Amino acid sequence: MNAPVAMALVVEDDAALRMLCRVNLELSGFVVREAGDVEGAEAALSEERPDVVFLDVHVNGRTTGELLTRLRGEGIPVAIVSGSTDIDVLRDSADAVLPKPFAPQELVDTALRLARLSHL
């Protein structure tokens, strides 16, 4: 098996969607860490710097704006994952936006593109 491409952190409170992301990213060679809430994301970030983060806008009823600000401040590429119909507002605050529902290949393509940005 090939060495991992990069590490992705998926911050999503929907366990089924987290699993879908993890499986598809792992099949593409990523090492994947998961967090179901902001606290779990903070813990994962304290252990290892991801190459890309997939961040749901609302996790367990909380907005993830402060976490997004931290990630952006640390130069970590972020793809916002949202079911919101007003995703144009989100485009300025992240490197990419994946509207729910999204195709697994769209997830992988975004991860590969953003992970490369972090290695420049």
N, C-alpha and C positions, 0 to 999 in steps of 0.2 A: 504494500500500500504506500502511496505517496505521502510525504510529509504534509502536515496541515498547511493550508493556504494562509490562514490568519485566524484570529480569535474574534468571535462575535458575541456580544451580550444582547439578549432579547429580554426586554422589560415589558411584560404583558400580563394582565391579571386573568385572562382567559386561558386556562390550562391546555385546552385543545389547540388553540391557536399557537401557543408557545411550543407545543409538541410538533405541530406542523412546521413551524419555523426551524426548530432544532433538527428535525429529521432531514429536511431539504438542504439546510446549510451543511450538516455533517456529510451528507452524500456528495456534496461539492468540495469536501476537504477541509471545511472549517472546524475548529474547536469551538464549541458553543457553551456559554454559561447562560443560565436562565434566572430571572427574578420575577416574582409575582407581585412585588410591591416596591415602593421607593426604598424602603429600608434594606431589602434584599439586594437591590441594585447598588446601593452605597457600599454594602458589605463586599459585593463582587468587585467593585471598583477599587476597594482598599487592598484586595489580594492581587489583582492583575489588571494591567491596562489593556482594554480591548482595542482592536483595530477598527471596529465599527460597532455602533449601537443601534438597535431597532427599539424605538421608544414609543409606547402608546401614549397618547395625549392625556388620557384619564386612566389611572390605575387605582382600583379599589375606592373610587369616589374622589380621589385626590388628583389635582392637576400636577403635571410633572415639569412645570416651568422652571422651578429652582434647579432640578436635576439637569434639565436641558442647558441652563445657563452655566452650570459647572462643567458639563461635557464640552460645551463650546469654548469655555475659558481654557480648558486643558488641550484644546485642539483635536479632540476626538471626533471623527466623522459620525454624524447622526442622521438616521432616517426616521422620520416621524411616521408612525403607523396610526391611522385614524379612520374612524367610521363617519367623521363629520362631513357634512356636505359643503362646508365652507373651508376647504383645504387650501385655497389660495392664500389665506391669511398665514398659514403655517409655512408656506414655501420660503419666506424670508428668514425664518428662524432655524432652518435645518439644511443639510446638504441634499436631502431628498425627501419626498413624501410618498408613502405607499397608501393609497386609499383602500380601505377594507370594503369588499373582499378583493384580494389580489391573487394573481397567479403565482404558483411556486417559482416558476422561472423568473418572474419579475423580482421576487425576493432575492434570488441567487444573483441575478445580474446586478442588482443594486449593491449587494454585499461585495461583490468582486470589484465593482467600480469604486466604491468608497474606501475599501481596504487598501487599494492601490494608492489612493490619495494620501493616506496616512503614512505611507512609506517613502514619499517624495522628499 
